[in-house]
Amino acid sequence: MPIEVILPKVDMDMTHGTLAVWHVAEGQAVAKGAALFDIETDKAAMEVEAPASGTLHHIAAAPGDKVAVGSIVAWIFAPGEVVSARQVAEFAAEVSASTVPSTSDASATAMVPTPTEGTVRATPAARAAARHAGVALADTPGTGPLGRIQRDDIPANVDTRNPAADWSLQPGPLHVSHRKGTGAPIVLIHGFTADSQSWTPLEKALGHAKPLIRIDLPGHGRSPRRRLGSFAELARMVVEAFDDATLEAGPVHLLGHSLGGALALAIADIRPRRVASLSLIAPAGLGPEVDAAALTGIARASRVESLAPWLRRLTATPDGISDEYARAAMKLRTDPALRAVQAGMADVLFPDGVQSFDLRPALGRVTAPVAILWGRQDHILPYRQALAVTGDFAIHLLAGAGHVPQIECPDRVARILARHIAASLPPNE
């Protein structure tokens, strides 16, 4: 008998999920454990693996369909196994009440992707945008690696006569920078109101042996400004950039700070096979508490006099931020559109002074080795949030450090990270 492919439950509150994309087309062979499809919820997205090896048949849910947890979305047949016409009818009847098509007049045949559609290289975000815009992916040129279609390759319904009418709309993928080296790369994701340059002290402490991949968040550094509706939407943007940046790499070492830590955790949850180790510095998403006033103050500050007091909340003691540092930081924040987009992000991510996203269940699901580093004098996110989370991970509490230990004590942080990464490598590496 064929093996049922079931829509899994990825969080405690989940009752339905949206099937984002199939990685295998109807009639194609699939190996057990290989990526089969992506599922999205209001809180996260996850890559679902094939439960068995064989050939995929009778796909019962198309990209964009909302499906109940536990519903059958396809079957995997063993090599040489055939199915009768009666079984086909039974399969169709079994799923007819559990799948909500993405369009009300979708036919059964329209729900099944053809092999041609399955071979088009496109990110889940691009596929969703193409469905919404009625654009054929096969006719869309891709600007990503190996011609992969990205979200910004899909035409948007915007007023091109006045591009300044909405400061949040900028074309192009998130900015990614690289440093060459040997071995598996380290992917770095910075925190809120920072950029990839903030990793410089830690990079020097780590040395130049390993390759680095740095991702700038939307509205930060050299990345385009984007409208943000939720943490899940932000995570999808960063996962797309991660997928494109690591397309040719094997499993990578993932490092994130603060908001970037939450996003690194989301990636490890969604792409577990792509992550060799996970390191989190003062990660967001492990509890509701946050000094949102400081983050919003940094985002909105338009002069050094208003920026410096908030910056001094980032370090263990106020003298950790000099006037010269504050002046240099303000020079990077003179663009009012940049401040506006970051203030808008703060309002979405930290409404009424709390964190709007909870990644504690995700931390419990991560299979890669995890290390959490936290300053004992962190005034932005309290380290005690990590102590209340269930999961298998190491916690390093750094005395005399605040919210940015990678800047305050980069040598100590580098030693911990080097040990953690080395311990996660196979014996022959």
VEXTI-353701 format. One record per residue (C-alpha): residue number from 0; residue in three letters; x, y, z. Coordinates in Angstrom, 2 decimals. Each point is the difference from the previous one (the first is absolute). Last residue first. Layout:
% VEXTI-353701
<pt NUM,ala,<X,Y,Z>>
...
END
This chain:
% VEXTI-353701
<pt 428,glu,<36.92,17.76,9.84>>
<pt 427,asn,<0.37,-3.78,0.24>>
<pt 426,pro,<-1.85,-0.12,3.34>>
<pt 425,pro,<-3.12,1.74,-1.40>>
<pt 424,leu,<-0.32,3.65,1.08>>
<pt 423,ser,<-2.36,1.09,2.81>>
<pt 422,ala,<2.74,0.15,2.66>>
<pt 421,ala,<2.05,2.36,-2.18>>
<pt 420,ile,<-2.94,2.39,-0.36>>
<pt 419,his,<-0.58,0.13,3.75>>
<pt 418,arg,<3.68,0.41,0.83>>
<pt 417,ala,<0.39,2.82,-2.54>>
<pt 416,leu,<-3.17,1.68,1.24>>
<pt 415,ile,<1.19,0.02,3.60>>
<pt 414,arg,<3.41,1.38,-0.94>>
<pt 413,ala,<-1.56,2.65,-2.27>>
<pt 412,val,<-2.32,1.22,2.78>>
<pt 411,arg,<2.92,0.48,2.37>>
<pt 410,asp,<2.02,1.84,-2.67>>
<pt 409,pro,<-2.98,2.18,-0.98>>
<pt 408,cys,<-0.52,1.47,3.50>>
<pt 407,glu,<-2.13,3.15,-0.36>>
<pt 406,ile,<-0.72,-0.30,-3.74>>
<pt 405,gln,<-1.04,-3.68,-0.17>>
<pt 404,pro,<-1.32,0.54,3.54>>
<pt 403,val,<-2.75,2.28,-1.36>>
<pt 402,his,<-2.90,-0.10,2.49>>
<pt 401,gly,<2.12,0.50,3.10>>
<pt 400,ala,<3.29,-1.50,1.11>>
<pt 399,gly,<1.80,0.11,3.37>>
<pt 398,ala,<-0.61,-3.68,0.69>>
<pt 397,leu,<-0.82,-2.13,-3.04>>
<pt 396,leu,<-2.65,-2.69,0.46>>
<pt 395,his,<0.67,-2.96,-2.32>>
<pt 394,ile,<-3.01,-2.26,-0.48>>
<pt 393,ala,<0.34,-3.40,-1.70>>
<pt 392,phe,<-2.95,-1.53,-1.81>>
<pt 391,asp,<-2.43,-2.93,0.16>>
<pt 390,gly,<-3.49,1.43,0.32>>
<pt 389,thr,<-2.63,1.39,2.36>>
<pt 388,val,<0.13,3.75,0.54>>
<pt 387,ala,<-0.12,1.58,3.47>>
<pt 386,leu,<3.72,0.69,0.31>>
<pt 385,ala,<0.09,1.77,-3.37>>
<pt 384,gln,<-2.41,2.70,1.23>>
<pt 383,arg,<2.28,0.55,3.00>>
<pt 382,tyr,<2.41,1.80,-2.36>>
<pt 381,pro,<-2.15,3.14,0.09>>
<pt 380,leu,<-0.31,1.75,-3.40>>
<pt 379,ile,<0.85,3.71,-0.32>>
<pt 378,his,<1.90,0.74,3.24>>
<pt 377,asp,<2.47,-2.89,-0.37>>
<pt 376,gln,<2.26,0.05,3.07>>
<pt 375,arg,<0.53,-3.78,0.12>>
<pt 374,gly,<0.94,0.01,-3.68>>
<pt 373,trp,<-1.39,-2.95,-1.91>>
<pt 372,leu,<1.45,-2.75,-2.18>>
<pt 371,ile,<-2.23,-2.87,-1.13>>
<pt 370,ala,<1.55,-3.13,-1.55>>
<pt 369,val,<-1.98,-2.49,-2.09>>
<pt 368,pro,<1.08,-3.30,-1.59>>
<pt 367,ala,<-2.34,-0.72,-2.95>>
<pt 366,thr,<-3.35,-1.76,0.60>>
<pt 365,val,<-2.13,3.08,0.68>>
<pt 364,arg,<-3.49,-0.97,1.21>>
<pt 363,gly,<0.19,1.43,3.53>>
<pt 362,leu,<1.29,3.29,-1.37>>
<pt 361,ala,<-3.03,0.15,-2.31>>
<pt 360,pro,<-2.40,-0.34,2.95>>
<pt 359,arg,<1.67,3.04,1.65>>
<pt 358,leu,<-0.27,2.10,-3.15>>
<pt 357,asp,<-2.72,2.39,1.19>>
<pt 356,phe,<-0.75,3.13,-2.03>>
<pt 355,ser,<-1.60,3.33,0.95>>
<pt 354,gln,<2.76,1.00,2.42>>
<pt 353,val,<-1.38,2.51,2.47>>
<pt 352,gly,<0.00,3.81,0.34>>
<pt 351,asp,<-3.51,0.74,-1.23>>
<pt 350,pro,<0.86,-1.53,-3.36>>
<pt 349,phe,<3.60,-1.29,-0.31>>
<pt 348,leu,<0.32,-1.62,-3.45>>
<pt 347,val,<-2.54,2.13,-1.88>>
<pt 346,asp,<0.77,3.34,1.68>>
<pt 345,ala,<3.73,-0.69,-0.17>>
<pt 344,met,<-0.29,-0.72,-3.72>>
<pt 343,gly,<-1.74,3.33,-0.55>>
<pt 342,ala,<2.77,1.79,1.89>>
<pt 341,gln,<2.50,-1.78,-2.22>>
<pt 340,val,<-1.83,1.13,-3.15>>
<pt 339,ala,<-0.21,3.58,1.24>>
<pt 338,arg,<3.64,0.21,1.05>>
<pt 337,leu,<1.12,-1.18,-3.43>>
<pt 336,ala,<-2.37,2.46,-1.68>>
<pt 335,pro,<1.41,2.83,2.13>>
<pt 334,asp,<3.54,-0.68,-1.34>>
<pt 333,thr,<2.47,1.39,2.56>>
<pt 332,arg,<0.49,-3.36,1.70>>
<pt 331,leu,<3.52,-0.97,-1.06>>
<pt 330,lys,<1.38,3.35,1.22>>
<pt 329,met,<-1.81,-0.64,3.29>>
<pt 328,ala,<2.13,-3.09,0.68>>
<pt 327,ala,<3.22,2.00,-0.45>>
<pt 326,arg,<-1.25,2.67,2.42>>
<pt 325,ala,<-0.96,-2.67,2.54>>
<pt 324,tyr,<3.42,-1.64,-0.27>>
<pt 323,glu,<1.70,3.36,0.57>>
<pt 322,asp,<-2.18,0.68,3.03>>
<pt 321,ser,<1.19,-3.29,1.46>>
<pt 320,ile,<-2.14,-3.10,0.56>>
<pt 319,gly,<1.24,-2.46,2.66>>
<pt 318,asp,<0.01,2.89,2.50>>
<pt 317,pro,<-3.70,-0.64,0.59>>
<pt 316,thr,<0.68,-3.42,1.59>>
<pt 315,ala,<-0.89,-3.52,-1.17>>
<pt 314,thr,<-0.50,1.19,-3.57>>
<pt 313,leu,<-3.15,0.43,-2.09>>
<pt 312,arg,<-1.66,2.56,2.27>>
<pt 311,arg,<2.75,2.44,-0.96>>
<pt 310,leu,<-1.42,0.07,-3.53>>
<pt 309,trp,<-3.22,1.49,1.40>>
<pt 308,pro,<1.80,2.89,1.68>>
<pt 307,ala,<2.11,0.63,-3.16>>
<pt 306,leu,<-2.86,0.25,-2.51>>
<pt 305,ser,<-1.87,3.05,1.33>>
<pt 304,glu,<3.06,2.29,0.24>>
<pt 303,val,<1.48,-1.48,-3.19>>
<pt 302,arg,<-2.93,1.14,-2.10>>
<pt 301,ser,<-2.97,-1.56,-1.83>>
<pt 300,ala,<-0.81,-2.82,2.43>>
<pt 299,arg,<-2.97,-2.07,-1.22>>
<pt 298,ala,<1.58,-3.47,-0.24>>
<pt 297,ile,<2.17,0.47,3.09>>
<pt 296,gly,<-3.02,1.13,2.05>>
<pt 295,thr,<-2.08,-2.90,-1.31>>
<pt 294,leu,<2.65,-2.44,1.17>>
<pt 293,ala,<0.39,1.74,3.36>>
<pt 292,ala,<-3.76,0.21,0.58>>
<pt 291,ala,<-0.38,-3.66,-0.99>>
<pt 290,asp,<2.05,-1.09,3.00>>
<pt 289,val,<-1.10,-3.61,-0.46>>
<pt 288,glu,<-2.01,-2.55,1.98>>
<pt 287,pro,<-2.33,-2.38,-1.83>>
<pt 286,gly,<2.16,-3.13,0.07>>
<pt 285,leu,<2.41,-2.04,-2.10>>
<pt 284,gly,<-0.54,1.88,-3.27>>
<pt 283,ala,<3.09,2.21,0.02>>
<pt 282,pro,<3.45,-1.53,0.22>>
<pt 281,ala,<2.73,1.34,2.30>>
<pt 280,ile,<2.71,-1.53,-2.23>>
<pt 279,leu,<-1.16,-3.20,-1.69>>
<pt 278,ser,<2.26,-2.66,-1.49>>
<pt 277,leu,<-1.44,-2.80,-2.15>>
<pt 276,ser,<2.04,-2.87,-1.44>>
<pt 275,ala,<0.01,-2.10,-3.18>>
<pt 274,val,<-3.09,1.68,-1.50>>
<pt 273,arg,<-1.27,-0.91,-3.48>>
<pt 272,arg,<-1.84,-3.18,1.03>>
<pt 271,pro,<-2.03,1.94,2.57>>
<pt 270,arg,<-1.41,2.50,-2.54>>
<pt 269,ile,<-3.20,1.26,1.66>>
<pt 268,asp,<1.05,-0.32,3.65>>
<pt 267,ala,<3.59,1.06,-0.62>>
<pt 266,ile,<-1.32,2.94,-2.05>>
<pt 265,ala,<-2.34,1.07,2.81>>
<pt 264,leu,<2.88,-0.17,2.48>>
<pt 263,ala,<2.11,2.20,-2.27>>
<pt 262,leu,<-2.93,2.44,-0.19>>
<pt 261,ala,<-0.29,0.14,3.79>>
<pt 260,gly,<3.75,0.52,0.24>>
<pt 259,gly,<-0.18,2.77,-2.59>>
<pt 258,leu,<-2.51,1.74,2.27>>
<pt 257,ser,<2.67,-0.25,2.74>>
<pt 256,his,<3.20,-1.31,-1.67>>
<pt 255,gly,<0.18,-2.88,-2.46>>
<pt 254,leu,<2.53,-2.67,-0.91>>
<pt 253,leu,<-0.56,-2.97,-2.33>>
<pt 252,his,<2.72,-2.53,-0.84>>
<pt 251,val,<-0.69,-1.41,-3.46>>
<pt 250,pro,<-1.08,-3.35,-1.44>>
<pt 249,gly,<1.18,-0.33,-3.60>>
<pt 248,ala,<0.54,3.01,-2.20>>
<pt 247,glu,<-1.14,0.63,-3.59>>
<pt 246,leu,<-3.41,1.45,0.87>>
<pt 245,thr,<1.26,1.68,3.18>>
<pt 244,ala,<-0.63,3.62,-1.02>>
<pt 243,asp,<-3.26,-0.72,-1.86>>
<pt 242,asp,<-1.50,-2.06,2.82>>
<pt 241,phe,<1.12,2.50,2.64>>
<pt 240,ala,<-1.50,2.91,-1.96>>
<pt 239,glu,<-3.32,-1.87,-0.26>>
<pt 238,val,<0.17,-0.93,3.69>>
<pt 237,val,<0.54,3.70,0.78>>
<pt 236,met,<-3.10,1.12,-1.91>>
<pt 235,arg,<-2.10,-2.83,1.47>>
<pt 234,ala,<1.14,0.95,3.50>>
<pt 233,leu,<-1.11,3.60,-0.54>>
<pt 232,glu,<-3.45,-1.21,-1.04>>
<pt 231,ala,<-0.21,-2.24,3.05>>
<pt 230,phe,<1.04,2.94,2.20>>
<pt 229,ser,<-3.01,1.92,-1.28>>
<pt 228,gly,<-1.21,2.62,-2.48>>
<pt 227,leu,<3.27,1.45,-1.28>>
<pt 226,arg,<0.29,2.39,-2.95>>
<pt 225,arg,<3.48,-0.22,-1.48>>
<pt 224,arg,<2.99,2.31,-0.25>>
<pt 223,pro,<2.76,-1.46,-2.13>>
<pt 222,ser,<3.10,-1.57,1.58>>
<pt 221,arg,<3.26,1.96,0.21>>
<pt 220,gly,<0.04,0.34,3.77>>
<pt 219,his,<-3.49,-0.40,1.45>>
<pt 218,gly,<-3.49,0.51,-1.44>>
<pt 217,pro,<-0.26,-3.72,-0.74>>
<pt 216,leu,<2.56,-1.95,2.07>>
<pt 215,asp,<3.59,-0.11,-1.27>>
<pt 214,ile,<1.29,-3.58,-0.42>>
<pt 213,arg,<3.68,-0.83,0.52>>
<pt 212,ile,<1.63,-3.15,-1.41>>
<pt 211,leu,<3.43,-0.79,1.45>>
<pt 210,pro,<2.74,-2.40,-1.08>>
<pt 209,lys,<2.15,-1.49,2.76>>
<pt 208,ala,<3.71,0.62,0.47>>
<pt 207,his,<0.11,3.77,0.44>>
<pt 206,gly,<0.10,0.39,3.76>>
<pt 205,leu,<-2.88,-0.31,2.46>>
<pt 204,ala,<1.10,3.10,1.93>>
<pt 203,lys,<0.10,2.11,-3.17>>
<pt 202,glu,<-3.47,-1.22,-0.95>>
<pt 201,leu,<-1.25,0.80,3.50>>
<pt 200,pro,<1.12,3.63,-0.22>>
<pt 199,thr,<-1.44,0.33,-3.56>>
<pt 198,trp,<-3.45,-1.53,0.72>>
<pt 197,ser,<-1.65,3.45,0.19>>
<pt 196,gln,<0.87,0.48,-3.67>>
<pt 195,ser,<-2.83,-2.41,-0.89>>
<pt 194,asp,<-2.60,2.50,1.17>>
<pt 193,ala,<-1.53,1.28,3.26>>
<pt 192,thr,<-3.46,1.53,0.61>>
<pt 191,phe,<-1.38,-3.44,1.10>>
<pt 190,gly,<2.58,-2.80,0.22>>
<pt 189,his,<2.50,-1.53,-2.39>>
<pt 188,ile,<-0.23,-3.30,-1.89>>
<pt 187,leu,<3.30,-1.84,-0.58>>
<pt 186,val,<0.42,-3.16,-2.10>>
<pt 185,ile,<3.22,-1.87,0.82>>
<pt 184,pro,<1.35,-1.91,-2.97>>
<pt 183,ala,<0.98,-3.70,-0.03>>
<pt 182,gly,<3.67,-0.48,-0.69>>
<pt 181,thr,<2.57,2.39,-1.43>>
<pt 180,gly,<-0.13,3.76,-0.38>>
<pt 179,lys,<-1.52,2.77,-2.09>>
<pt 178,arg,<-2.01,2.86,1.45>>
<pt 177,his,<-3.49,0.62,-1.35>>
<pt 176,ser,<-2.65,2.71,-0.03>>
<pt 175,val,<-3.78,-0.38,-0.32>>
<pt 174,his,<-2.41,2.86,-0.65>>
<pt 173,leu,<-3.68,-0.94,0.09>>
<pt 172,pro,<-1.45,-0.43,-3.48>>
<pt 171,gly,<-0.97,2.85,-2.33>>
<pt 170,pro,<-2.68,2.63,-0.31>>
<pt 169,gln,<-0.89,2.70,2.52>>
<pt 168,leu,<-3.46,0.66,1.40>>
<pt 167,ser,<0.04,1.25,3.59>>
<pt 166,trp,<0.25,3.69,-0.88>>
<pt 165,asp,<-3.46,-0.09,-1.58>>
<pt 164,ala,<-0.86,2.99,-2.18>>
<pt 163,ala,<3.66,0.30,-1.03>>
<pt 162,pro,<-0.59,-2.33,-2.95>>
<pt 161,asn,<-2.49,2.47,-1.50>>
<pt 160,arg,<-0.83,-0.99,-3.58>>
<pt 159,thr,<0.85,-3.64,0.80>>
<pt 158,asp,<-3.16,-0.30,2.12>>
<pt 157,val,<0.27,-3.57,1.21>>
<pt 156,asn,<-1.59,-3.30,-1.06>>
<pt 155,ala,<3.11,-2.13,0.32>>
<pt 154,pro,<1.81,-1.82,-2.80>>
<pt 153,ile,<1.62,-3.27,1.23>>
<pt 152,asp,<3.81,0.12,-0.14>>
<pt 151,asp,<-0.03,1.57,3.46>>
<pt 150,arg,<-1.18,-3.23,1.61>>
<pt 149,gln,<2.85,-2.02,-1.52>>
<pt 148,ile,<0.17,-2.23,-3.06>>
<pt 147,arg,<3.11,-2.19,-0.04>>
<pt 146,gly,<2.18,0.61,-3.05>>
<pt 145,leu,<2.94,-2.05,1.27>>
<pt 144,pro,<0.29,2.39,2.97>>
<pt 143,gly,<-2.79,2.59,0.05>>
<pt 142,thr,<-1.06,2.37,-2.76>>
<pt 141,gly,<-2.79,-2.17,-1.41>>
<pt 140,pro,<-1.73,0.58,-3.33>>
<pt 139,thr,<-3.80,-0.50,0.16>>
<pt 138,asp,<-1.79,-1.93,-2.78>>
<pt 137,ala,<0.09,-3.38,1.80>>
<pt 136,leu,<-1.15,1.75,3.19>>
<pt 135,ala,<-3.28,1.01,-1.62>>
<pt 134,val,<-1.30,3.19,1.64>>
<pt 133,gly,<-3.53,0.27,1.42>>
<pt 132,ala,<1.08,2.66,2.49>>
<pt 131,his,<-1.03,-1.95,3.10>>
<pt 130,arg,<1.27,-3.30,-1.40>>
<pt 129,ala,<3.30,1.62,-1.01>>
<pt 128,ala,<0.40,1.54,3.47>>
<pt 127,ala,<-0.47,-3.42,1.64>>
<pt 126,arg,<2.50,-1.62,-2.36>>
<pt 125,ala,<2.52,2.78,0.59>>
<pt 124,ala,<-0.33,-0.35,3.78>>
<pt 123,pro,<0.52,-3.78,-0.28>>
<pt 122,thr,<3.23,0.62,-1.96>>
<pt 121,ala,<0.13,-0.91,-3.67>>
<pt 120,arg,<1.84,-2.46,-2.25>>
<pt 119,val,<-2.51,-1.33,-2.50>>
<pt 118,thr,<0.24,-3.82,0.05>>
<pt 117,gly,<-3.29,-0.59,1.78>>
<pt 116,glu,<-1.90,2.11,-2.48>>
<pt 115,thr,<1.23,-2.17,-2.88>>
<pt 114,pro,<-0.78,-3.22,1.91>>
<pt 113,thr,<-3.62,1.16,0.29>>
<pt 112,pro,<-1.39,1.25,3.28>>
<pt 111,val,<-3.28,-1.61,1.12>>
<pt 110,met,<-2.70,2.41,1.19>>
<pt 109,ala,<-1.00,0.98,-3.53>>
<pt 108,thr,<-1.06,-3.59,-0.66>>
<pt 107,ala,<-2.43,0.03,2.89>>
<pt 106,ser,<-1.52,3.23,-1.19>>
<pt 105,ala,<0.47,3.37,1.67>>
<pt 104,asp,<-3.19,2.06,-0.01>>
<pt 103,ser,<0.28,1.30,3.56>>
<pt 102,thr,<3.67,0.88,-0.26>>
<pt 101,ser,<2.73,-1.07,2.48>>
<pt 100,pro,<-1.75,-3.32,0.45>>
<pt 99,val,<-1.08,-0.99,3.55>>
<pt 98,thr,<1.09,-3.60,0.60>>
<pt 97,ser,<-1.55,-2.32,2.60>>
<pt 96,ala,<-3.37,-0.92,-1.51>>
<pt 95,ser,<1.27,-1.37,-3.32>>
<pt 94,val,<2.92,-1.87,1.58>>
<pt 93,glu,<-1.48,-3.49,0.49>>
<pt 92,ala,<-2.25,0.22,-3.05>>
<pt 91,ala,<3.00,0.49,-2.30>>
<pt 90,phe,<1.85,-2.94,1.55>>
<pt 89,glu,<-3.02,-2.25,-0.34>>
<pt 88,ala,<-0.38,0.92,-3.67>>
<pt 87,val,<3.67,-0.76,-0.63>>
<pt 86,gln,<-0.39,-3.29,1.87>>
<pt 85,arg,<-2.81,-1.05,-2.32>>
<pt 84,ala,<2.10,0.87,-3.05>>
<pt 83,ser,<2.68,-2.37,1.26>>
<pt 82,val,<3.43,0.96,1.31>>
<pt 81,val,<3.40,-1.25,-1.09>>
<pt 80,glu,<3.17,-0.80,1.98>>
<pt 79,gly,<3.19,-0.42,-2.02>>
<pt 78,pro,<2.11,2.09,2.38>>
<pt 77,ala,<-2.03,0.74,3.15>>
<pt 76,phe,<-2.80,2.51,-0.36>>
<pt 75,ile,<-0.01,3.31,1.91>>
<pt 74,trp,<-3.42,1.54,0.55>>
<pt 73,ala,<-1.18,3.62,0.09>>
<pt 72,val,<-1.58,2.72,2.18>>
<pt 71,ile,<-1.58,-2.17,2.70>>
<pt 70,ser,<-1.46,2.13,2.77>>
<pt 69,gly,<1.47,-0.12,3.49>>
<pt 68,val,<-0.12,3.76,0.50>>
<pt 67,ala,<-2.66,1.56,-2.24>>
<pt 66,val,<1.11,1.42,-3.35>>
<pt 65,lys,<-0.02,3.53,-1.40>>
<pt 64,asp,<0.93,-0.12,-3.69>>
<pt 63,gly,<2.55,2.53,-1.28>>
<pt 62,pro,<2.22,-2.55,-1.74>>
<pt 61,ala,<-2.23,-2.91,-1.05>>
<pt 60,ala,<-1.51,-2.72,2.17>>
<pt 59,ala,<-1.05,-3.54,-0.97>>
<pt 58,ile,<3.15,-1.27,-1.69>>
<pt 57,his,<-0.96,-3.42,-1.37>>
<pt 56,his,<3.49,-1.43,-0.47>>
<pt 55,leu,<3.58,0.40,1.29>>
<pt 54,thr,<2.32,-2.91,-0.85>>
<pt 53,gly,<2.00,-1.93,2.59>>
<pt 52,ser,<1.99,0.59,3.18>>
<pt 51,ala,<-1.81,0.60,3.28>>
<pt 50,pro,<-1.18,2.72,2.40>>
<pt 49,ala,<1.07,2.79,-2.40>>
<pt 48,glu,<1.14,3.10,1.90>>
<pt 47,val,<-2.05,3.08,0.86>>
<pt 46,glu,<1.70,3.43,-0.15>>
<pt 45,met,<-1.50,2.39,2.52>>
<pt 44,ala,<-1.48,3.48,0.13>>
<pt 43,ala,<-0.87,2.01,3.06>>
<pt 42,lys,<-2.57,1.81,2.12>>
<pt 41,asp,<-3.08,0.53,-2.18>>
<pt 40,thr,<0.67,-3.37,-1.59>>
<pt 39,glu,<2.03,-1.07,-3.06>>
<pt 38,ile,<0.75,-3.47,-1.39>>
<pt 37,asp,<2.84,-0.87,-2.35>>
<pt 36,phe,<0.07,-3.22,-2.05>>
<pt 35,leu,<1.96,-3.24,-0.53>>
<pt 34,ala,<3.54,0.69,1.21>>
<pt 33,ala,<1.87,-3.32,0.08>>
<pt 32,gly,<-0.23,-2.20,3.09>>
<pt 31,lys,<-1.04,-3.12,-1.93>>
<pt 30,ala,<0.97,0.40,-3.64>>
<pt 29,val,<-2.37,1.32,-2.67>>
<pt 28,ala,<-0.77,-1.15,-3.53>>
<pt 27,gln,<-2.11,2.21,-2.23>>
<pt 26,gly,<-3.54,-0.86,-1.16>>
<pt 25,glu,<-1.60,3.24,1.20>>
<pt 24,ala,<2.66,2.59,0.73>>
<pt 23,val,<2.44,0.16,2.92>>
<pt 22,his,<0.93,3.21,1.86>>
<pt 21,trp,<-3.66,0.91,0.47>>
<pt 20,val,<-0.63,3.57,1.12>>
<pt 19,ala,<-1.87,2.04,2.62>>
<pt 18,leu,<-2.61,-2.39,1.42>>
<pt 17,thr,<-1.93,2.18,2.42>>
<pt 16,gly,<-0.54,-1.48,3.44>>
<pt 15,his,<-3.03,-0.82,2.12>>
<pt 14,thr,<-0.67,-0.76,3.68>>
<pt 13,met,<3.25,1.36,1.50>>
<pt 12,asp,<-0.04,1.13,3.62>>
<pt 11,met,<2.73,-2.35,1.23>>
<pt 10,asp,<2.38,0.59,-2.91>>
<pt 9,val,<1.18,-1.92,-3.08>>
<pt 8,lys,<-2.90,-2.44,-0.38>>
<pt 7,pro,<0.67,-2.21,-3.00>>
<pt 6,leu,<-1.86,-0.20,-3.35>>
<pt 5,ile,<0.04,-3.73,-0.72>>
<pt 4,val,<1.60,-1.85,-2.93>>
<pt 3,glu,<-1.58,-3.48,-0.02>>
<pt 2,ile,<2.23,-2.93,-0.96>>
<pt 1,pro,<-1.24,-2.21,-2.85>>
<pt 0,met,<-1.19,-3.54,0.68>>
END
